[in-house]
Amino acid sequence: MNENRIKDVVIVGGGTAGWMAASLFANTMGKSIRIKLVESEAIGTIGVGEATIPPIQVFNRMLGIDENEFMRATNATIKLGIEFQNWGDIGESYIHGFGYIGKSLGILRFDQYWLKSLKNGTALDIENYSFTNLAARAGKFARMDKIPGTPLDGLGYAFHFDASLYAKFLRSYAEKRDVERIEGKICKVNTDGENGHITSVELENGSQIAGDFFIDCSGFRGLLIDQAVGSEFEDWTHWLMSDRAIAVPCENEEGFEPRPYTQSIAHSAGWQWRIPLQHRTGNGHVFSSAHMSEDEATSILLGNLEGKPLKDPMTIKFKTGYRPEGWKKNCVAIGLSSGFIEPLESTSIHLIQIALFHLLKMFPTTAIEPSMRDEYNRRMQFEYSSIRDFIILHYHVNQRTDSEYWKTCREMEIPETLQRKIDAFRTRGHLYRIDGELFTEEAWTHVMLGQNLIPETYNPLADNFTDAEITEFLSNINTLLKNTVAKLPTHQQFINANCKAPVM
């Protein structure tokens, strides 16, 4: 046995990131390493990351978590997608739904046949060919792998949940698997004078927690990755101008039935989220302080609640960007300490998850292997930048004329990687998913078409079918999907039958 093998892993910070890290490492590596998590009850967490995307199912399955139990414990509801209001222009709405659109024929995606039909004036709105979108609009949900009697996939879904309850749920999971939680505030980080590696963290009570490898889940503070090992932050606010969020939960009024989707409502200098849980609704207003005052942003948010506020509004200040060296020396930043992209497409928790998955694959055995460290940083750079491009897309492809904010978003120079995608789609709806990037061709299609970016033409291979054949093909799919949705239980009926949380 190699005595130099990494044995002690110290996680600094709890919250969603810390307890996700502790749970996953305990589940996968608990027999070969000792895990300690240091957190302080005196330090609050951001706790507004309440909406997720479908890969969260993979994380929960890896831990062997029962889905209904998890939903009851976190007051969770189902999320089929995100409704975007006022993003293309004021008064418009579309849903970025999870899952497929229509059905591919040969090597062409469905949307190419839809485009041909659109040019001929016979196509319905693209949402009518998405099972997920139709179910979301109807407020329906059921778990199903396939639509019965067909090869078509069932509903793609994620969750809305209370992030603080999820952290509590995972803490219980991790502690049952021998993760040691240490209460206390860190006052000093000790490093090796020769190589700069972190050797221990010191608490206010004088105790020291030593480790071989450290995971920084300390949030925006970046207690280890910034203050101890000095990883630089790359600022992206020239593309994503918002730097504030006002957050407040509100009551679900009597008779309230939660929508099975998140709402993102664009205002004059940002956007508002609305996330329905079983016991309350989460609300927030993300905005640019250069274009709107905090008082005005708060007034807009409070004026657009669907229930009575449960707390005073909380202001969260942030800077969009990330750390190209998320892994530096013997420290890896996970969550907000590694970077921040506003939660427009609910990617915050996913970025925790994917960072942990990559770290597991490249986890050091003894000394830090530079090739593994560099590959981790390269991969996380790709994860962050591809998500960044997708978020910028929403802002850039708008037709609003009501404020300088939206005009600036529309006219600004965007990353070359995004410009290439927009140009290819504008020409004839061409999209290509690169290197396993998070968002699929269907996701890009929903946003581009939803915000009125209509391709000039379509792939000529679609002409292998006559107009009549394509019209019938589209009609059959729409009929099948509508009939299937009509038979589904409502979202509330699903919750009542499977995962109703106890009254708090």
Backbone hydrogen bonds, N-H to C=O, Kabsch-Sander energy under -0.5 kcal/mol:
donor,donor_aa,acceptor,acceptor_aa,energy
3,E,1,M,-0.6
5,R,2,N,-1.4
6,I,365,T,-2.8
9,V,7,K,-0.6
9,V,34,R,-3.0
10,V,213,F,-2.6
11,I,9,V,-0.5
11,I,36,K,-3.3
12,V,10,V,-0.6
12,V,215,I,-2.8
13,G,11,I,-0.7
13,G,38,V,-3.3
18,G,14,G,-2.4
19,W,15,G,-2.1
20,M,16,T,-2.1
21,A,17,A,-2.4
22,A,18,G,-2.5
23,S,19,W,-2.2
24,L,20,M,-2.5
25,F,21,A,-2.5
26,A,22,A,-2.2
27,N,23,S,-2.1
28,T,24,L,-2.1
29,M,25,F,-2.9
30,G,26,A,-0.9
32,S,29,M,-1.8
33,I,29,M,-1.5
34,R,7,K,-4.2
36,K,9,V,-2.4
37,L,180,E,-2.9
38,V,11,I,-2.9
39,E,37,L,-0.5
39,E,182,I,-2.2
43,I,40,S,-1.4
44,G,42,A,-0.6
50,E,48,V,-2.2
52,T,159,F,-1.9
56,I,53,I,-2.3
57,Q,54,P,-2.3
58,V,55,P,-0.9
59,F,55,P,-1.4
60,N,56,I,-2.3
61,R,57,Q,-2.4
62,M,58,V,-2.3
63,L,59,F,-1.4
64,G,61,R,-1.3
65,I,60,N,-2.5
70,F,66,D,-2.5
71,M,67,E,-2.4
72,R,68,N,-2.4
73,A,69,E,-2.3
74,T,70,F,-1.4
75,N,72,R,-0.8
76,A,71,M,-2.3
77,T,160,H,-2.1
79,K,158,A,-2.0
80,L,260,P,-3.2
82,I,96,H,-1.7
83,E,262,T,-3.2
84,F,82,I,-0.6
84,F,94,Y,-3.4
85,Q,83,E,-0.6
85,Q,264,S,-2.7
86,N,92,E,-2.9
92,E,89,D,-1.9
94,Y,84,F,-1.7
96,H,82,I,-2.8
97,G,95,I,-1.1
98,F,80,L,-2.5
102,G,129,Y,-3.4
105,L,108,L,-1.9
108,L,105,L,-1.7
112,Q,109,R,-1.4
113,Y,109,R,-0.7
113,Y,110,F,-0.9
114,W,110,F,-2.1
115,L,111,D,-2.3
116,K,112,Q,-1.7
117,S,113,Y,-2.2
118,L,114,W,-2.6
119,K,115,L,-2.3
120,N,116,K,-1.2
121,G,118,L,-1.3
122,T,117,S,-2.4
123,A,117,S,-0.8
128,N,125,D,-2.1
129,Y,126,I,-1.8
130,S,127,E,-1.7
131,F,129,Y,-0.6
134,L,130,S,-2.4
135,A,131,F,-2.2
136,A,132,T,-2.5
137,R,133,N,-2.7
138,A,134,L,-1.6
139,G,135,A,-0.7
139,G,136,A,-1.1
140,K,135,A,-2.7
141,F,489,P,-2.3
147,I,152,L,-2.6
150,T,147,I,-2.0
154,G,145,D,-2.2
158,A,79,K,-2.8
160,H,77,T,-2.2
161,F,50,E,-2.7
162,D,74,T,-2.2
163,A,161,F,-0.8
166,Y,162,D,-2.1
167,A,163,A,-2.3
168,K,164,S,-1.8
169,F,165,L,-2.5
170,L,166,Y,-2.6
171,R,167,A,-2.3
172,S,168,K,-1.9
173,Y,169,F,-1.7
174,A,170,L,-3.0
175,E,171,R,-2.9
176,K,172,S,-1.6
177,R,174,A,-1.3
178,D,175,E,-1.3
179,V,174,A,-1.9
180,E,35,I,-2.4
181,R,179,V,-0.6
182,I,37,L,-3.2
183,E,181,R,-0.5
184,G,39,E,-1.9
187,C,202,E,-2.8
188,K,202,E,-1.5
190,N,188,K,-0.5
190,N,200,S,-2.7
192,D,197,H,-3.2
196,G,192,D,-1.9
199,T,190,N,-2.9
200,S,190,N,-1.4
201,V,209,I,-1.9
202,E,188,K,-3.2
203,L,207,S,-2.9
204,E,185,K,-1.9
206,G,203,L,-2.1
209,I,201,V,-2.9
210,A,208,Q,-0.6
211,G,199,T,-1.7
212,D,8,D,-2.7
213,F,8,D,-1.7
214,F,330,N,-2.6
215,I,10,V,-2.7
216,D,214,F,-0.5
216,D,332,V,-2.7
217,C,12,V,-2.6
217,C,215,I,-0.9
221,R,218,S,-0.8
222,G,219,G,-1.6
226,D,222,G,-1.9
227,Q,222,G,-2.0
228,A,224,L,-1.3
229,V,224,L,-2.3
230,G,226,D,-0.8
231,S,225,I,-3.0
234,E,322,Y,-3.5
235,D,233,F,-0.6
236,W,320,T,-3.1
239,W,236,W,-1.8
240,L,236,W,-2.1
241,M,239,W,-0.6
243,D,287,F,-1.8
244,R,287,F,-1.6
245,A,316,I,-1.8
246,I,285,H,-2.0
247,A,245,A,-0.5
247,A,314,M,-2.8
248,V,283,N,-2.4
250,C,281,T,-2.4
251,E,308,K,-2.7
253,E,251,E,-0.7
256,F,253,E,-2.3
262,T,81,G,-2.3
263,Q,274,R,-2.0
264,S,83,E,-3.2
265,I,272,Q,-2.8
266,A,85,Q,-2.8
266,A,264,S,-0.6
267,H,270,G,-2.7
270,G,267,H,-0.8
271,W,286,V,-2.4
272,Q,265,I,-2.6
273,W,284,G,-2.4
274,R,263,Q,-1.8
275,I,282,G,-3.1
277,L,280,R,-2.7
278,Q,75,N,-2.2
281,T,250,C,-2.4
282,G,275,I,-3.1
283,N,248,V,-0.9
284,G,273,W,-1.6
285,H,246,I,-2.4
286,V,271,W,-3.0
287,F,244,R,-2.2
288,S,269,A,-1.7
289,S,287,F,-0.6
291,H,288,S,-1.6
292,M,288,S,-1.2
297,A,293,S,-2.3
298,T,294,E,-2.5
299,S,295,D,-2.3
300,I,296,E,-2.4
301,L,297,A,-2.0
302,L,298,T,-2.8
303,G,299,S,-1.8
304,N,301,L,-1.7
305,L,302,L,-0.9
310,L,249,P,-2.6
311,K,249,P,-0.7
314,M,247,A,-2.7
316,I,245,A,-3.0
318,F,243,D,-2.0
321,G,340,F,-2.0
322,Y,234,E,-1.5
323,R,338,S,-2.4
326,G,324,P,-0.8
328,K,326,G,-0.6
328,K,331,C,-2.5
331,C,328,K,-1.6
332,V,214,F,-2.1
333,A,326,G,-2.8
334,I,216,D,-2.5
337,S,334,I,-0.7
338,S,335,G,-1.9
339,G,335,G,-0.9
340,F,321,G,-2.9
344,L,342,E,-1.0
345,E,342,E,-0.5
346,S,343,P,-1.2
351,L,347,T,-2.5
352,I,348,S,-1.2
353,Q,349,I,-2.3
354,I,350,H,-3.2
355,A,351,L,-1.5
356,L,352,I,-2.1
357,F,353,Q,-2.2
358,H,354,I,-2.4
359,L,355,A,-2.4
360,L,356,L,-2.4
361,K,357,F,-1.8
362,M,358,H,-1.4
363,F,359,L,-0.5
363,F,360,L,-0.8
366,T,367,A,-0.7
369,E,367,A,-0.5
372,M,369,E,-0.6
373,R,369,E,-2.4
374,D,370,P,-2.9
375,E,371,S,-2.0
376,Y,372,M,-2.4
377,N,373,R,-2.3
378,R,374,D,-2.4
379,R,375,E,-2.6
380,M,376,Y,-2.6
381,Q,377,N,-2.0
382,F,378,R,-1.9
383,E,379,R,-2.5
384,Y,380,M,-2.6
385,S,381,Q,-2.5
386,S,382,F,-2.5
387,I,383,E,-1.7
388,R,384,Y,-2.8
389,D,385,S,-2.2
390,F,386,S,-1.6
391,I,387,I,-2.3
392,I,388,R,-2.7
393,L,389,D,-2.0
394,H,390,F,-1.0
394,H,391,I,-0.5
395,Y,391,I,-1.0
396,H,392,I,-2.8
397,V,393,L,-2.5
398,N,396,H,-1.7
399,Q,88,G,-3.7
407,K,403,S,-1.5
408,T,404,E,-2.6
409,C,405,Y,-2.1
410,R,406,W,-2.0
411,E,407,K,-2.0
412,M,408,T,-1.5
418,L,415,P,-0.6
419,Q,415,P,-2.4
420,R,416,E,-2.3
421,K,417,T,-1.1
422,I,418,L,-2.5
423,D,419,Q,-2.6
424,A,420,R,-2.3
425,F,421,K,-2.2
426,R,422,I,-2.9
427,T,423,D,-1.8
428,R,424,A,-1.7
429,G,425,F,-2.9
430,H,424,A,-1.6
437,E,434,I,-1.9
444,W,440,T,-2.0
445,T,441,E,-2.4
446,H,442,E,-2.5
447,V,443,A,-1.8
448,M,444,W,-2.8
449,L,445,T,-2.5
450,G,446,H,-2.1
451,Q,447,V,-1.7
452,N,449,L,-1.9
453,L,448,M,-3.1
454,I,452,N,-1.1
456,E,426,R,-2.8
457,T,427,T,-1.1
462,A,459,N,-2.2
463,D,460,P,-1.9
464,N,461,L,-1.8
465,F,462,A,-1.5
470,I,466,T,-2.3
471,T,467,D,-2.6
472,E,468,A,-2.2
473,F,469,E,-2.3
474,L,470,I,-2.8
475,S,471,T,-2.3
476,N,472,E,-2.6
477,I,473,F,-1.8
478,N,474,L,-2.4
479,T,475,S,-2.4
480,L,476,N,-2.3
481,L,477,I,-2.6
482,K,478,N,-2.6
483,N,479,T,-2.4
484,T,480,L,-2.0
485,V,481,L,-2.5
486,A,482,K,-2.1
487,K,483,N,-0.8
487,K,484,T,-0.8
488,L,485,V,-1.5
491,H,139,G,-2.8
494,F,490,T,-2.3
495,I,491,H,-2.2
496,N,492,Q,-2.9
497,A,493,Q,-1.9
498,N,494,F,-1.5
499,C,495,I,-2.0
500,K,495,I,-0.7
